[in-house]
């Protein structure tokens, strides 16, 4: 009742300081429509929701824009005599017309084909569009994104999101490195615990395991600490092109790089503002973690974090589609990549535990073929840090503080032993070992290698060098 009252007051111009946005309207009514059309009876509209809609809809239909009335009742089957706009609505312009056609299927609880999703995305997020700019109604775009997530994307749909702009942004640069790991941290960052991946990348680069990080400075819904924020705070250039990132990967004093989505894929970066309004994670929150903005002449691997159990296999499917030599998904703390050294409580919640890992790899002795998946071996493991000799420690809290995260990471790279140091070592070693990297078959050897990179000062030196070199690449 309160939500509909707020929407009505906003539509009537009574909330001038904080009106309900078109994206919020699209997301809200898409959710209501899909629940009414396709959800199990127990999760369809409650009696209270039906009563509220009966009271408010006759007034809302007088003031809402036509695209929102379409989203609320696309076929005229939900709102009765007051739902006549939906069946006749076609949208404005070619892109919007295609989107409306796709939305009719999505709002009915249905799914789309690979090419259909790709065509919609390319129509509504054209290459060359400026920041926060789309060529269709934000209400329709928000409804499409949230609707696809509510219907649980099929593999075909996720692949379409993942690969939509592959051929639109020019040839992918190829770095002359023997090994490259693509890191897919959740773009919305960490809000509670230490985020270790930036420091892990500096460590692994010391022994020729090049690392490509990618993300944004800030992303909803969590709006937590990201690699982009940390690098910017330290003075690095965080607006590199993929070609400049390639140069840094090849530089013997760096060996890792960070790419901002703003440069790597402007169409997807342009809708961060819209994603803030819809709050829930769209399909892009999964597919953006499995990107390949730079290729390598040598071996390629991917690592991505996840939280919800249902996205473990889809992430691995996307990695296989990328034809990399090895893929690893990690249920780290906060659904990010950072595994913990903390011993698991006997009273831990149900579901997959933190430090659960699964993936695939191509043994070093086998020649990899992009068309032959037989040579890949699969694995599933729960990493127990105590079995590897680590003391159980509480994970350092950072609570959205970029400075605190940096202080912990830089102190660890400076050789200060403790919880942050152990987590950086653990994560570097497990990535090396589980991805089947050269020299990491034996865990103890891999541990020595990672610790030497830190204790010798090499990892810290690389991070500091990266900051300087990032301003010099052309």
MOHUMO-V147287 format. One record per residue. N is the residue number from 0. RES is the residue in three letters. PSI is psi in radians with two decimals (none if undefined). D_FIRST is the distance of its C-alpha to the first C-alpha in Angstrom with 1 decimal. Layout:
n:N res:RES psi:PSI d_first:D_FIRST
n:N res:RES psi:PSI d_first:D_FIRST
This chain:
n:0 res:UNK psi:-0.81 d_first:0.0
n:1 res:UNK psi:-0.68 d_first:3.8
n:2 res:UNK psi:-0.83 d_first:5.5
n:3 res:UNK psi:-0.60 d_first:5.4
n:4 res:UNK psi:-0.73 d_first:6.1
n:5 res:UNK psi:-0.75 d_first:8.7
n:6 res:UNK psi:-0.77 d_first:10.0
n:7 res:UNK psi:-0.81 d_first:10.6
n:8 res:UNK psi:-0.68 d_first:12.3
n:9 res:UNK psi:-0.80 d_first:14.3
n:10 res:UNK psi:-0.46 d_first:15.4
n:11 res:UNK psi:0.03 d_first:16.6
n:12 res:UNK psi:0.30 d_first:18.6
n:13 res:UNK psi:-0.19 d_first:17.1
n:14 res:UNK psi:1.10 d_first:16.9
n:15 res:UNK psi:-0.56 d_first:20.6
n:16 res:UNK psi:-0.57 d_first:21.3
n:17 res:UNK psi:1.23 d_first:18.7
n:18 res:UNK psi:2.74 d_first:17.2
n:19 res:UNK psi:2.24 d_first:15.2
n:20 res:UNK psi:2.83 d_first:18.3
n:21 res:UNK psi:-0.65 d_first:19.2
n:22 res:UNK psi:-0.71 d_first:19.8
n:23 res:UNK psi:-0.70 d_first:16.3
n:24 res:UNK psi:-0.79 d_first:15.0
n:25 res:UNK psi:-0.78 d_first:17.7
n:26 res:UNK psi:-0.76 d_first:17.1
n:27 res:UNK psi:-0.89 d_first:13.3
n:28 res:UNK psi:-0.50 d_first:13.9
n:29 res:UNK psi:-0.76 d_first:17.2
n:30 res:UNK psi:-0.76 d_first:15.7
n:31 res:UNK psi:-0.72 d_first:13.4
n:32 res:UNK psi:-0.79 d_first:16.4
n:33 res:UNK psi:-0.69 d_first:18.9
n:34 res:UNK psi:-0.74 d_first:17.0
n:35 res:UNK psi:-0.61 d_first:16.9
n:36 res:UNK psi:-0.57 d_first:20.5
n:37 res:UNK psi:-0.13 d_first:22.5
n:38 res:UNK psi:2.74 d_first:21.0
n:39 res:UNK psi:2.68 d_first:22.4
n:40 res:UNK psi:-0.66 d_first:20.7
n:41 res:UNK psi:-0.39 d_first:19.6
n:42 res:UNK psi:0.17 d_first:17.6
n:43 res:UNK psi:-3.03 d_first:16.1
n:44 res:UNK psi:2.41 d_first:12.6
n:45 res:UNK psi:2.95 d_first:11.7
n:46 res:UNK psi:-0.67 d_first:11.5
n:47 res:UNK psi:-0.68 d_first:8.0
n:48 res:UNK psi:-0.72 d_first:7.2
n:49 res:UNK psi:-0.76 d_first:9.7
n:50 res:UNK psi:-0.76 d_first:8.5
n:51 res:UNK psi:-0.72 d_first:5.2
n:52 res:UNK psi:-0.64 d_first:7.8
n:53 res:UNK psi:-0.64 d_first:10.3
n:54 res:UNK psi:-0.78 d_first:8.9
n:55 res:UNK psi:-0.54 d_first:8.3
n:56 res:UNK psi:-0.72 d_first:11.1
n:57 res:UNK psi:-0.50 d_first:14.0
n:58 res:UNK psi:-0.66 d_first:13.3
n:59 res:UNK psi:-0.68 d_first:12.7
n:60 res:UNK psi:-0.33 d_first:15.8
n:61 res:UNK psi:-0.36 d_first:17.8
n:62 res:UNK psi:-0.26 d_first:17.3
n:63 res:UNK psi:2.59 d_first:16.8
n:64 res:UNK psi:2.72 d_first:20.2
n:65 res:UNK psi:-0.62 d_first:21.9
n:66 res:UNK psi:-0.56 d_first:21.9
n:67 res:UNK psi:-0.67 d_first:18.1
n:68 res:UNK psi:-0.62 d_first:18.0
n:69 res:UNK psi:-0.82 d_first:20.8
n:70 res:UNK psi:-0.68 d_first:19.0
n:71 res:UNK psi:-0.44 d_first:15.9
n:72 res:UNK psi:1.31 d_first:18.4
n:73 res:UNK psi:-0.53 d_first:22.0
n:74 res:UNK psi:0.12 d_first:23.9
n:75 res:UNK psi:0.47 d_first:22.0
n:76 res:UNK psi:-0.05 d_first:21.3
n:77 res:UNK psi:-0.77 d_first:17.5
n:78 res:UNK psi:0.11 d_first:16.2
n:79 res:UNK psi:-2.40 d_first:19.2
n:80 res:UNK psi:-0.32 d_first:21.0
n:81 res:UNK psi:0.23 d_first:18.4
n:82 res:UNK psi:0.70 d_first:19.3
n:83 res:UNK psi:-0.25 d_first:22.9
n:84 res:UNK psi:-0.74 d_first:23.0
n:85 res:UNK psi:-0.94 d_first:22.9
n:86 res:UNK psi:-0.45 d_first:26.2
n:87 res:UNK psi:-0.15 d_first:28.1
n:88 res:UNK psi:2.34 d_first:26.9
n:89 res:UNK psi:-0.25 d_first:29.7
n:90 res:UNK psi:3.11 d_first:29.1
n:91 res:UNK psi:2.16 d_first:31.7
n:92 res:UNK psi:2.82 d_first:34.8
n:93 res:UNK psi:-0.83 d_first:36.3
n:94 res:UNK psi:-0.77 d_first:34.3
n:95 res:UNK psi:-0.61 d_first:30.9
n:96 res:UNK psi:-0.71 d_first:32.2
n:97 res:UNK psi:-0.71 d_first:33.2
n:98 res:UNK psi:-0.74 d_first:29.9
n:99 res:UNK psi:-0.73 d_first:28.0
n:100 res:UNK psi:-0.75 d_first:30.4
n:101 res:UNK psi:-0.67 d_first:29.9
n:102 res:UNK psi:-0.57 d_first:26.1
n:103 res:UNK psi:-0.70 d_first:26.3
n:104 res:UNK psi:-0.78 d_first:28.0
n:105 res:UNK psi:-0.78 d_first:25.7
n:106 res:UNK psi:-0.29 d_first:22.4
n:107 res:UNK psi:0.02 d_first:24.1
n:108 res:UNK psi:0.20 d_first:24.8
n:109 res:UNK psi:-3.14 d_first:28.3
n:110 res:UNK psi:2.83 d_first:30.8
n:111 res:UNK psi:2.82 d_first:33.1
n:112 res:UNK psi:2.91 d_first:36.8
n:113 res:UNK psi:-0.91 d_first:38.4
n:114 res:UNK psi:-0.57 d_first:39.7
n:115 res:UNK psi:-0.78 d_first:36.5
n:116 res:UNK psi:-0.78 d_first:34.5
n:117 res:UNK psi:-0.77 d_first:37.3
n:118 res:UNK psi:-0.72 d_first:37.6
n:119 res:UNK psi:-0.83 d_first:33.9
n:120 res:UNK psi:-0.73 d_first:34.1
n:121 res:UNK psi:-0.53 d_first:37.4
n:122 res:UNK psi:-0.76 d_first:36.1
n:123 res:UNK psi:-0.29 d_first:32.9
n:124 res:UNK psi:1.18 d_first:34.5
n:125 res:UNK psi:2.52 d_first:38.0
n:126 res:UNK psi:2.36 d_first:40.7
n:127 res:UNK psi:-0.09 d_first:41.5
n:128 res:UNK psi:2.53 d_first:38.0
n:129 res:UNK psi:2.99 d_first:37.5
n:130 res:UNK psi:2.44 d_first:35.1
n:131 res:UNK psi:0.59 d_first:31.4
n:132 res:UNK psi:2.25 d_first:32.4
n:133 res:UNK psi:2.78 d_first:31.4
n:134 res:UNK psi:0.12 d_first:32.6
n:135 res:UNK psi:2.95 d_first:29.4
n:136 res:UNK psi:2.33 d_first:25.9
n:137 res:UNK psi:-0.49 d_first:24.1
n:138 res:UNK psi:-0.76 d_first:21.0
n:139 res:UNK psi:-0.75 d_first:23.4
n:140 res:UNK psi:-0.77 d_first:25.2
n:141 res:UNK psi:-0.71 d_first:22.1
n:142 res:UNK psi:-0.69 d_first:20.9
n:143 res:UNK psi:-0.84 d_first:24.5
n:144 res:UNK psi:-0.82 d_first:24.9
n:145 res:UNK psi:-0.56 d_first:21.8
n:146 res:UNK psi:-0.74 d_first:22.3
n:147 res:UNK psi:-0.67 d_first:25.9
n:148 res:UNK psi:-0.72 d_first:25.0
n:149 res:UNK psi:-0.57 d_first:22.4
n:150 res:UNK psi:0.01 d_first:25.2
n:151 res:UNK psi:1.76 d_first:27.7
n:152 res:UNK psi:2.46 d_first:30.4
n:153 res:UNK psi:2.93 d_first:33.7
n:154 res:UNK psi:-0.69 d_first:36.9
n:155 res:UNK psi:-0.76 d_first:37.6
n:156 res:UNK psi:-0.76 d_first:34.4
n:157 res:UNK psi:-0.71 d_first:34.9
n:158 res:UNK psi:-0.66 d_first:38.5
n:159 res:UNK psi:-0.75 d_first:37.5
n:160 res:UNK psi:-0.73 d_first:35.2
n:161 res:UNK psi:-0.68 d_first:38.0
n:162 res:UNK psi:0.10 d_first:40.8
n:163 res:UNK psi:-0.69 d_first:39.2
n:164 res:UNK psi:0.30 d_first:41.1
n:165 res:UNK psi:-0.82 d_first:44.2
n:166 res:UNK psi:0.11 d_first:46.6
n:167 res:UNK psi:-0.29 d_first:44.9
n:168 res:UNK psi:0.34 d_first:45.9
n:169 res:UNK psi:3.01 d_first:49.6
n:170 res:UNK psi:2.47 d_first:51.8
n:171 res:UNK psi:2.21 d_first:50.7
n:172 res:UNK psi:2.58 d_first:53.2
n:173 res:UNK psi:2.03 d_first:55.4
n:174 res:UNK psi:2.41 d_first:56.4
n:175 res:UNK psi:1.26 d_first:59.9
n:176 res:UNK psi:2.68 d_first:58.9
n:177 res:UNK psi:-0.38 d_first:59.9
n:178 res:UNK psi:2.37 d_first:56.5
n:179 res:UNK psi:2.23 d_first:52.9
n:180 res:UNK psi:2.21 d_first:49.7
n:181 res:UNK psi:2.15 d_first:46.4
n:182 res:UNK psi:2.11 d_first:43.7
n:183 res:UNK psi:1.29 d_first:40.1
n:184 res:UNK psi:2.60 d_first:38.2
n:185 res:UNK psi:2.26 d_first:34.4
n:186 res:UNK psi:-0.34 d_first:33.8
n:187 res:UNK psi:0.10 d_first:31.1
n:188 res:UNK psi:-3.05 d_first:33.6
n:189 res:UNK psi:2.40 d_first:33.9
n:190 res:UNK psi:-0.26 d_first:32.0
n:191 res:UNK psi:-0.90 d_first:33.9
n:192 res:UNK psi:2.79 d_first:37.3
n:193 res:UNK psi:2.29 d_first:40.5
n:194 res:UNK psi:2.02 d_first:40.5
n:195 res:UNK psi:-0.19 d_first:44.1
n:196 res:UNK psi:-0.66 d_first:44.4
n:197 res:UNK psi:-0.73 d_first:45.9
n:198 res:UNK psi:-0.58 d_first:48.6
n:199 res:UNK psi:-0.72 d_first:49.1
n:200 res:UNK psi:-0.71 d_first:49.8
n:201 res:UNK psi:-0.64 d_first:52.4
n:202 res:UNK psi:-0.89 d_first:54.1
n:203 res:UNK psi:-0.52 d_first:54.3
n:204 res:UNK psi:-0.41 d_first:55.6
n:205 res:UNK psi:-0.45 d_first:58.6
n:206 res:UNK psi:0.68 d_first:60.0
n:207 res:UNK psi:0.43 d_first:59.2
n:208 res:UNK psi:1.51 d_first:55.8
n:209 res:UNK psi:2.56 d_first:54.1
n:210 res:UNK psi:2.33 d_first:50.3
n:211 res:UNK psi:2.01 d_first:47.8
n:212 res:UNK psi:2.58 d_first:44.5
n:213 res:UNK psi:2.64 d_first:41.7
n:214 res:UNK psi:-2.65 d_first:38.2
n:215 res:UNK psi:2.92 d_first:36.5
n:216 res:UNK psi:-0.75 d_first:36.4
n:217 res:UNK psi:2.43 d_first:32.6
n:218 res:UNK psi:2.36 d_first:29.9
n:219 res:UNK psi:2.88 d_first:26.3
n:220 res:UNK psi:-0.35 d_first:24.5
n:221 res:UNK psi:-0.63 d_first:27.0
n:222 res:UNK psi:0.77 d_first:29.0
n:223 res:UNK psi:-2.96 d_first:31.9
n:224 res:UNK psi:2.30 d_first:35.7
n:225 res:UNK psi:2.89 d_first:37.4
n:226 res:UNK psi:-0.64 d_first:41.0
n:227 res:UNK psi:-0.74 d_first:40.6
n:228 res:UNK psi:-0.76 d_first:39.6
n:229 res:UNK psi:-0.79 d_first:42.6
n:230 res:UNK psi:-0.70 d_first:45.1
n:231 res:UNK psi:-0.73 d_first:44.0
n:232 res:UNK psi:-0.63 d_first:44.3
n:233 res:UNK psi:-0.10 d_first:47.8
n:234 res:UNK psi:0.17 d_first:48.7
n:235 res:UNK psi:2.76 d_first:48.8
n:236 res:UNK psi:2.00 d_first:48.2
n:237 res:UNK psi:0.24 d_first:44.9
n:238 res:UNK psi:1.05 d_first:45.1
n:239 res:UNK psi:2.63 d_first:47.8
n:240 res:UNK psi:2.81 d_first:48.3
n:241 res:UNK psi:-0.62 d_first:48.8
n:242 res:UNK psi:-0.69 d_first:52.5
n:243 res:UNK psi:-0.65 d_first:52.7
n:244 res:UNK psi:-0.70 d_first:51.0
n:245 res:UNK psi:-0.76 d_first:53.7
n:246 res:UNK psi:-0.73 d_first:56.3
n:247 res:UNK psi:-0.64 d_first:54.9
n:248 res:UNK psi:-0.62 d_first:54.8
n:249 res:UNK psi:-0.29 d_first:58.5
n:250 res:UNK psi:2.20 d_first:59.5
n:251 res:UNK psi:-0.27 d_first:61.5
n:252 res:UNK psi:-0.08 d_first:60.1
n:253 res:UNK psi:-1.49 d_first:56.4
n:254 res:UNK psi:0.00 d_first:55.8
n:255 res:UNK psi:2.91 d_first:52.0
n:256 res:UNK psi:2.75 d_first:49.5
n:257 res:UNK psi:2.31 d_first:45.9
n:258 res:UNK psi:2.27 d_first:44.2
n:259 res:UNK psi:2.40 d_first:41.1
n:260 res:UNK psi:-0.45 d_first:38.9
n:261 res:UNK psi:-0.65 d_first:39.2
n:262 res:UNK psi:-0.61 d_first:42.9
n:263 res:UNK psi:-0.65 d_first:42.8
n:264 res:UNK psi:1.39 d_first:40.1
n:265 res:UNK psi:-0.66 d_first:38.7
n:266 res:UNK psi:-0.70 d_first:36.4
n:267 res:UNK psi:-0.59 d_first:34.4
n:268 res:UNK psi:-0.52 d_first:34.5
n:269 res:UNK psi:-0.27 d_first:33.1
n:270 res:UNK psi:0.31 d_first:29.6
n:271 res:UNK psi:-0.73 d_first:29.1
n:272 res:UNK psi:-0.71 d_first:26.9
n:273 res:UNK psi:-0.70 d_first:24.7
n:274 res:UNK psi:-0.55 d_first:24.6
n:275 res:UNK psi:-0.63 d_first:23.4
n:276 res:UNK psi:-0.60 d_first:20.3
n:277 res:UNK psi:-0.24 d_first:19.5
n:278 res:UNK psi:-0.98 d_first:20.2
n:279 res:UNK psi:2.70 d_first:21.1
n:280 res:UNK psi:2.21 d_first:24.8
n:281 res:UNK psi:3.08 d_first:26.0
n:282 res:UNK psi:-0.53 d_first:29.2
n:283 res:UNK psi:-0.47 d_first:31.2
n:284 res:UNK psi:-0.43 d_first:30.6
n:285 res:UNK psi:-0.88 d_first:32.9
n:286 res:UNK psi:-0.50 d_first:35.3
n:287 res:UNK psi:-0.29 d_first:36.0
n:288 res:UNK psi:-0.23 d_first:37.6
n:289 res:UNK psi:1.11 d_first:40.3
n:290 res:UNK psi:2.75 d_first:41.9
n:291 res:UNK psi:1.22 d_first:45.6
n:292 res:UNK psi:-0.33 d_first:46.1
n:293 res:UNK psi:2.44 d_first:49.7
n:294 res:UNK psi:3.03 d_first:52.1
n:295 res:UNK psi:2.58 d_first:55.1
n:296 res:UNK psi:-0.50 d_first:58.7
n:297 res:UNK psi:-2.57 d_first:58.7
n:298 res:UNK psi:2.46 d_first:56.4
n:299 res:UNK psi:2.43 d_first:52.6
n:300 res:UNK psi:2.82 d_first:49.9
n:301 res:UNK psi:2.50 d_first:46.2
n:302 res:UNK psi:2.36 d_first:44.0
n:303 res:UNK psi:2.55 d_first:40.2
n:304 res:UNK psi:2.66 d_first:37.8
n:305 res:UNK psi:2.81 d_first:35.0
n:306 res:UNK psi:-0.91 d_first:32.6
n:307 res:UNK psi:2.28 d_first:30.9
n:308 res:UNK psi:-0.60 d_first:33.6
n:309 res:UNK psi:-0.17 d_first:32.7
n:310 res:UNK psi:0.07 d_first:33.9
n:311 res:UNK psi:-0.97 d_first:37.3
n:312 res:UNK psi:-0.72 d_first:39.0
n:313 res:UNK psi:-0.66 d_first:37.3
n:314 res:UNK psi:-0.74 d_first:38.5
n:315 res:UNK psi:-0.64 d_first:42.0
n:316 res:UNK psi:-0.77 d_first:41.9
n:317 res:UNK psi:-0.66 d_first:41.2
n:318 res:UNK psi:-0.73 d_first:44.0
n:319 res:UNK psi:-0.65 d_first:46.4
n:320 res:UNK psi:-0.48 d_first:45.5
n:321 res:UNK psi:-0.08 d_first:46.5
n:322 res:UNK psi:0.83 d_first:50.0
n:323 res:UNK psi:2.85 d_first:50.4
n:324 res:UNK psi:-0.53 d_first:53.0
n:325 res:UNK psi:2.57 d_first:50.7
n:326 res:UNK psi:2.51 d_first:47.0
n:327 res:UNK psi:2.22 d_first:45.2
n:328 res:UNK psi:2.42 d_first:41.6
n:329 res:UNK psi:2.28 d_first:40.9
n:330 res:UNK psi:1.53 d_first:38.2
n:331 res:UNK psi:-3.02 d_first:38.9
n:332 res:UNK psi:2.40 d_first:37.0
n:333 res:UNK psi:0.33 d_first:33.5
n:334 res:UNK psi:0.17 d_first:34.0
n:335 res:UNK psi:-2.95 d_first:36.6
n:336 res:UNK psi:-0.37 d_first:40.3
n:337 res:UNK psi:1.95 d_first:41.7
n:338 res:UNK psi:2.72 d_first:43.2
n:339 res:UNK psi:2.70 d_first:43.7
n:340 res:UNK psi:-0.05 d_first:46.9
n:341 res:UNK psi:2.32 d_first:44.9
n:342 res:UNK psi:2.43 d_first:45.9
n:343 res:UNK psi:2.32 d_first:43.2
n:344 res:UNK psi:2.57 d_first:42.1
n:345 res:UNK psi:-0.31 d_first:42.8
n:346 res:UNK psi:0.39 d_first:39.2
n:347 res:UNK psi:2.66 d_first:37.7
n:348 res:UNK psi:2.81 d_first:34.5
n:349 res:UNK psi:3.01 d_first:34.8
n:350 res:UNK psi:-3.08 d_first:35.0
n:351 res:UNK psi:2.35 d_first:37.4
n:352 res:UNK psi:2.79 d_first:38.9
n:353 res:UNK psi:2.50 d_first:39.3
n:354 res:UNK psi:0.13 d_first:42.5
n:355 res:UNK psi:2.28 d_first:42.1
n:356 res:UNK psi:2.53 d_first:43.8
n:357 res:UNK psi:2.76 d_first:44.7
n:358 res:UNK psi:-2.80 d_first:46.4
n:359 res:UNK psi:2.75 d_first:49.5
n:360 res:UNK psi:2.73 d_first:52.7
n:361 res:UNK psi:2.04 d_first:55.9
n:362 res:UNK psi:2.53 d_first:59.0
n:363 res:UNK psi:-0.50 d_first:61.1
n:364 res:UNK psi:-0.14 d_first:64.1
n:365 res:UNK psi:2.36 d_first:62.4
n:366 res:UNK psi:2.17 d_first:62.4
n:367 res:UNK psi:2.40 d_first:58.8
n:368 res:UNK psi:2.29 d_first:58.1
n:369 res:UNK psi:-0.40 d_first:54.9
n:370 res:UNK psi:-0.07 d_first:55.3
n:371 res:UNK psi:1.82 d_first:56.2
n:372 res:UNK psi:-0.08 d_first:53.5
n:373 res:UNK psi:-0.56 d_first:56.0
n:374 res:UNK psi:-0.17 d_first:57.4
n:375 res:UNK psi:2.37 d_first:54.2
n:376 res:UNK psi:2.40 d_first:53.8
n:377 res:UNK psi:2.75 d_first:50.4
n:378 res:UNK psi:2.72 d_first:49.6
n:379 res:UNK psi:2.31 d_first:47.0
n:380 res:UNK psi:2.59 d_first:47.5
n:381 res:UNK psi:2.01 d_first:45.9
n:382 res:UNK psi:2.12 d_first:47.7
n:383 res:UNK psi:1.84 d_first:49.1
n:384 res:UNK psi:-0.54 d_first:50.2
n:385 res:UNK psi:-0.60 d_first:52.3
n:386 res:UNK psi:-0.33 d_first:54.4
n:387 res:UNK psi:0.08 d_first:55.2
n:388 res:UNK psi:0.12 d_first:56.4
n:389 res:UNK psi:2.48 d_first:53.4
n:390 res:UNK psi:2.49 d_first:52.6
n:391 res:UNK psi:2.13 d_first:49.1
n:392 res:UNK psi:2.65 d_first:47.3
n:393 res:UNK psi:2.49 d_first:43.8
n:394 res:UNK psi:2.30 d_first:42.2
n:395 res:UNK psi:2.38 d_first:42.3
n:396 res:UNK psi:2.44 d_first:39.0
n:397 res:UNK psi:-0.44 d_first:38.3
n:398 res:UNK psi:1.02 d_first:34.7
n:399 res:UNK psi:0.13 d_first:34.1
n:400 res:UNK psi:1.98 d_first:37.5
n:401 res:UNK psi:-0.75 d_first:39.6
n:402 res:UNK psi:-0.78 d_first:42.6
n:403 res:UNK psi:-0.74 d_first:42.4
n:404 res:UNK psi:-0.72 d_first:42.2
n:405 res:UNK psi:-0.74 d_first:45.2
n:406 res:UNK psi:-0.77 d_first:47.2
n:407 res:UNK psi:-0.83 d_first:46.9
n:408 res:UNK psi:-0.76 d_first:47.8
n:409 res:UNK psi:-0.65 d_first:50.7
n:410 res:UNK psi:-0.72 d_first:52.1
n:411 res:UNK psi:-0.80 d_first:52.2
n:412 res:UNK psi:-0.39 d_first:53.9
n:413 res:UNK psi:0.01 d_first:56.2
n:414 res:UNK psi:0.02 d_first:57.3
n:415 res:UNK psi:2.02 d_first:55.5
n:416 res:UNK psi:2.63 d_first:55.0
n:417 res:UNK psi:-2.87 d_first:51.9
n:418 res:UNK psi:-0.75 d_first:48.5
n:419 res:UNK psi:-0.75 d_first:47.7
n:420 res:UNK psi:-0.85 d_first:51.3
n:421 res:UNK psi:-0.67 d_first:51.0
n:422 res:UNK psi:-0.65 d_first:47.7
n:423 res:UNK psi:-0.79 d_first:49.1
n:424 res:UNK psi:-0.85 d_first:52.2
n:425 res:UNK psi:-0.83 d_first:50.4
n:426 res:UNK psi:-0.71 d_first:48.1
n:427 res:UNK psi:-0.80 d_first:51.0
n:428 res:UNK psi:-0.77 d_first:53.2
n:429 res:UNK psi:-0.58 d_first:50.7
n:430 res:UNK psi:-0.80 d_first:49.9
n:431 res:UNK psi:-0.85 d_first:53.7
n:432 res:UNK psi:-0.86 d_first:54.4
n:433 res:UNK psi:-0.50 d_first:51.6
n:434 res:UNK psi:-0.10 d_first:51.9
n:435 res:UNK psi:0.58 d_first:55.6
n:436 res:UNK psi:2.68 d_first:56.8
n:437 res:UNK psi:2.31 d_first:60.6
n:438 res:UNK psi:0.03 d_first:62.0
n:439 res:UNK psi:0.22 d_first:59.0
n:440 res:UNK psi:-0.69 d_first:60.0
n:441 res:UNK psi:2.13 d_first:61.1
n:442 res:UNK psi:-0.74 d_first:58.4
n:443 res:UNK psi:-0.68 d_first:60.9
n:444 res:UNK psi:-0.72 d_first:62.3
n:445 res:UNK psi:-0.68 d_first:58.9
n:446 res:UNK psi:-0.79 d_first:58.1
n:447 res:UNK psi:-0.70 d_first:61.3
n:448 res:UNK psi:-0.78 d_first:60.6
n:449 res:UNK psi:-0.74 d_first:57.2
n:450 res:UNK psi:-0.64 d_first:58.4
n:451 res:UNK psi:-0.63 d_first:61.5
n:452 res:UNK psi:-0.60 d_first:59.3
n:453 res:UNK psi:-0.91 d_first:57.6
n:454 res:UNK psi:-0.46 d_first:60.6
n:455 res:UNK psi:-0.20 d_first:62.8
n:456 res:UNK psi:-0.02 d_first:60.5
n:457 res:UNK psi:-0.72 d_first:60.2
n:458 res:UNK psi:-0.76 d_first:56.4
n:459 res:UNK psi:-0.71 d_first:55.8
n:460 res:UNK psi:-0.69 d_first:58.4
n:461 res:UNK psi:-0.74 d_first:56.6
n:462 res:UNK psi:-0.75 d_first:53.3
n:463 res:UNK psi:-0.66 d_first:55.0
n:464 res:UNK psi:-0.69 d_first:57.0
n:465 res:UNK psi:-0.75 d_first:53.9
n:466 res:UNK psi:-0.75 d_first:52.5
n:467 res:UNK psi:-0.82 d_first:55.7
n:468 res:UNK psi:-0.52 d_first:56.3
n:469 res:UNK psi:-0.37 d_first:52.7
n:470 res:UNK psi:-0.17 d_first:53.8
n:471 res:UNK psi:-0.30 d_first:57.1
n:472 res:UNK psi:2.58 d_first:56.2
n:473 res:UNK psi:none d_first:56.5
